[in-house]
């Protein structure tokens, strides 16, 4: 059995082979000491230097064509007056005469790099998309070059949960609770109000700022895995801004946090069915062009830190109100002990995480008032006019088809199911899924939302 410290994500063949981001559970190594974290050097009270100006400028990478970059200023949110900068890249359409518009990509994780995804698109994605769209990628807040959030790993009483014989019978719950508080407080001191604004609501706000920076009245979306959660929020807040969207490997946020996170952990044997490579020099085949390797090296954000997962998952999902209730809920789960212990160790801080308490639940179209920025947290507006296609493998162990079906029903969107367990289909060479995605994004055929599509 492989190490249980693994997290989910979506990677195309090149992205999967050149990075191990989606599989890593590890954050930055902490210095020995108390139960709180040792924030990384990047974690300070002021945000990172501007990742780019406000205008598009050439930012060539080894072997990459016509790449442009800029920074995008976004509000931290939650009543804070602070802002941060997102790093954004664009590869102009190869066939300008037949250009449709901008196609914004977002990989899953959370923690995978959108800048890397855009590079991957030049190799893995169907040629029709690369020819007819500007390919846009960006590092989401808290990731890579968009102010990476890293608070190290839990230690002391938290770390000992990983080897507890019984979570229900943990002797000193008070010490675990104190360690969880210390961890969160260390993060808060390092990152301030940003810590409470890492979830998918903030992600949807950022996506609208990206659209404005692109100067596009409407954008097309190709979102993978966990990015589909922010996508659901975005298309219900801003349906008039979505030309067409494909969600590949769909996450349903309407479930308890413990239930979701437990199923994001997989053994090596389970992941083998998805052909996910182990990290290491042999994971990079000779067929990958050397210039692509160099480009990935330049954009590599490193393993996704635990604090980013906490900032997203603690905010998006429902969690027990105290540590004892969390331990009991995990102990009652019908899951392997290594799974429940790992979740207890890493996610106990959720009970104290800033910004929790308003989980997303079932994101669905609905009426409501909008604020000055076009949306209000918790108000998803109406999804009329957002042209959606959902794609999911029938036996995907990371994003089960049942969850994709529920999302499809809420949005009355067509769902294409593909045989197999593969997590991520567009960009993996699945001809049926890629043909459907290309047709939807380019031709936008009228589809029966109640149709059961399959390959």
C-alpha positions, 0 to 999 in steps of 0.5 A, spaced: 500 500 500 502 506 498 502 512 503 495 515 504 498 522 504 495 523 497 490 528 495 486 528 488 486 533 482 486 532 475 492 532 470 493 531 463 498 526 460 504 531 460 501 534 467 501 528 470 508 525 468 511 532 469 508 533 476 506 530 482 502 535 485 495 532 485 498 526 489 502 529 494 499 530 501 505 533 504 506 541 505 512 544 507 517 541 512 516 544 519 521 546 524 520 541 530 517 545 536 510 546 539 504 544 536 503 550 532 505 550 525 512 554 522 509 558 516 513 558 510 518 564 509 512 566 503 507 567 509 507 574 511 502 580 513 503 583 506 502 580 500 507 577 494 510 582 489 506 584 483 506 577 479 505 582 473 503 589 470 496 590 468 497 590 461 499 584 457 506 583 455 510 577 452 513 572 457 516 567 453 517 560 456 522 555 453 519 552 447 512 556 448 509 560 442 506 567 443 505 566 451 503 573 454 502 574 461 499 579 466 497 580 473 490 581 476 488 585 482 482 581 486 479 583 493 481 579 498 474 579 500 470 578 507 470 586 509 477 586 508 480 592 504 486 588 502 487 585 495 492 580 492 494 579 485 493 573 481 498 570 475 495 570 468 497 567 462 494 567 455 496 563 448 493 567 443 489 562 438 493 559 432 488 561 427 486 568 428 481 568 422 477 563 426 478 565 433 472 564 437 474 567 444 477 566 450 477 559 453 479 559 461 482 553 463 482 551 471 485 544 473 483 541 480 487 539 486 486 544 489 493 546 488 494 545 481 497 550 477 493 553 472 499 556 468 502 549 467 495 547 465 495 552 459 502 549 457 499 542 458 494 544 453 499 546 447 500 538 448 495 534 450 488 538 448 485 537 442 488 541 436 481 545 434 481 548 441 488 550 441 486 553 434 480 557 435 481 559 442 486 564 446 488 559 451 488 562 458 490 559 465 491 562 472 494 560 478 488 560 483 489 564 490 493 561 495 497 557 489 503 557 485 505 565 483 498 567 486 500 568 493 502 561 495 499 559 502 503 554 506 503 553 514 507 547 514 504 541 517 501 539 524 505 537 529 504 534 537 497 532 539 495 533 532 500 529 529 499 523 534 492 522 531 495 519 525 497 513 529 491 513 534 488 506 536 481 509 536 479 516 535 473 516 539 477 514 545 483 519 544 485 521 551 486 528 551 481 531 546 483 538 550 490 538 547 488 536 540 483 542 540 489 546 543 493 544 537 488 545 532 487 552 535 494 554 535 495 551 527 490 556 525 492 562 529 499 561 526 496 561 519 492 567 521 498 571 523 501 569 517 496 570 512 491 575 515 484 575 512 486 571 506 485 565 510 478 565 510 477 567 503 480 561 499 474 557 498 470 556 491 466 563 493 472 567 492 474 563 486 468 565 483 469 572 484 476 571 482 474 568 475 469 574 474 475 578 475 479 574 470 474 575 465 474 583 466 482 583 465 481 579 458 476 584 456 471 579 453 464 580 454 463 572 455 468 567 456 468 559 455 470 555 460 474 548 461 474 546 468 477 540 471 475 536 478 475 541 484 475 547 479 468 545 477 465 547 484 467 554 483 465 553 476 458 551 479 458 558 483 460 562 477 455 560 472 449 561 477 452 568 479 454 570 472 450 566 467 450 572 462 458 571 462 458 564 460 458 563 452 459 555 453 462 551 459 465 544 460 466 541 467 470 534 466 470 530 473 464 533 477 464 535 484 458 535 488 459 540 494 453 538 497 456 533 502 459 533 509 466 535 509 469 528 512 465 524 507 468 528 501 475 528 504 475 521 506 474 519 499 479 523 496 485 518 499 486 512 495 491 507 495 497 506 490 492 500 487 486 504 486 490 510 483 494 504 478 487 504 475 487 511 473 494 510 470 497 515 475 505 515 475 509 515 482 513 521 482 520 520 480 525 521 474 522 514 471 515 518 471 518 522 465 518 519 458 522 520 453 516 522 448 515 529 452 519 534 448 525 537 452 522 544 451 515 542 455 519 539 460 523 546 461 516 550 461 514 545 467 520 546 471 519 554 470 512 554 473 512 548 478 509 551 484 511 545 488 507 540 492 500 543 494 500 545 502 495 542 507 493 549 509 490 550 502 486 544 502 484 546 509 482 553 506 478 550 501 475 544 504 473 547 511 470 553 507 466 549 502 463 543 506 459 542 512 464 540 518 462 538 526 462 544 531 468 541 535 474 536 535 470 531 539 464 531 534 469 530 529 473 524 532 467 521 533 464 522 526 470 519 523 470 513 528 463 511 526 465 512 518 465 505 515 472 507 512 479 504 513 483 506 519 489 509 515 483 514 512 480 516 518 486 517 522 489 521 516 483 526 516 483 527 523 490 529 523 490 534 517 483 536 518 481 537 525 483 545 524 477 545 520 473 546 527 476 553 528 478 555 521 476 562 519 470 563 514 467 556 516 460 556 518 456 557 511 458 551 507 456 551 499 451 545 500 447 544 493 449 549 488 443 551 484 440 556 480 435 561 484 433 568 484 436 573 489 439 580 489 446 581 487 451 586 490 455 592 487 460 586 484 455 582 481 454 577 486 453 576 494 456 570 497 450 565 498 446 568 492 447 564 486 443 568 481 440 564 475 443 559 471 439 561 465 443 562 459 449 558 461 451 553 456 453 547 460 456 540 458 458 535 464 463 529 463 464 524 468 467 517 468 462 511 470 466 509 475 471 515 477 473 514 484 475 521 485 468 524 483 463 519 483 458 519 477 452 519 482 455 526 484 455 528 477 448 526 476 446 530 482 449 536 479 446 535 472 439 535 475 440 541 479 443 545 473 438 541 468 445 540 464 446 534 459 451 529 462 456 525 458 458 518 462 464 515 459 466 507 461 472 506 466 475 509 472 479 515 469 479 521 473 479 527 467 478 525 460 479 531 456 486 532 455 487 525 456 486 522 449 479 519 450 476 520 443 469 520 445 469 525 451 474 530 447 469 530 441 463 532 445 467 537 448 470 540 442 463 540 439 460 543 445 465 549 445 466 550 438 459 549 435 454 549 441 449 544 439 442 544 442 442 539 447 436 536 451 438 537 458 434 531 460 438 526 455 442 521 458 449 521 453 454 516 453 460 513 449 
